[in-house]
Amino acid sequence: MRKKLAAVCIALILLSSDASAKEDFEEPEVIRCTCYCEHGKTATGAKTRYGIISGKKEWLGCVAELHRINDDGSIGQFIGFFEFKDTGAGMDSDGDGIGDTIKNGKSVDVWVDTLEEAYMWRDAYGDYVYMKIIKGKG
């Protein structure tokens, strides 16, 4: 029942999306994708659950469409739709000891329930995915 409800909610978001809006990832782009498994509340106040993705704060309220990357670099298998409901710092990209890749839109974090699931995600999809951002209302 929860999966059906989630699918209906995502469909409503997609149907009400503003096609004229310009976003950072209007077309699918390759992005670093890691996982986190902290339980609690997201930046928007929602409880953490599968289907939530962490990204830069300008993406809050949008939906990420994720796809696997094929061996030849082309867009592969559809992974799923994920709601931007959380933010974060990300990995340190400039050596100053402060994470910045999520803040700068260079990486995203998919929420999973356990560390084991994070390893399973990495094994299944790798460290990079194709992502398209869908701006929605709802």
Protein Blocks (a to p, Z undefined) as FASTA:
>chain_A
ZZmmmmmmmmmmmmmpcfkbccfklpacdddddddfbecddfkopacdehiacddfklgo
iacddddddfkopacddfbdcddfbdcebjafkonopafklmnopaccdddfbfklmmmm
mmmnojbdcddddddeZZ
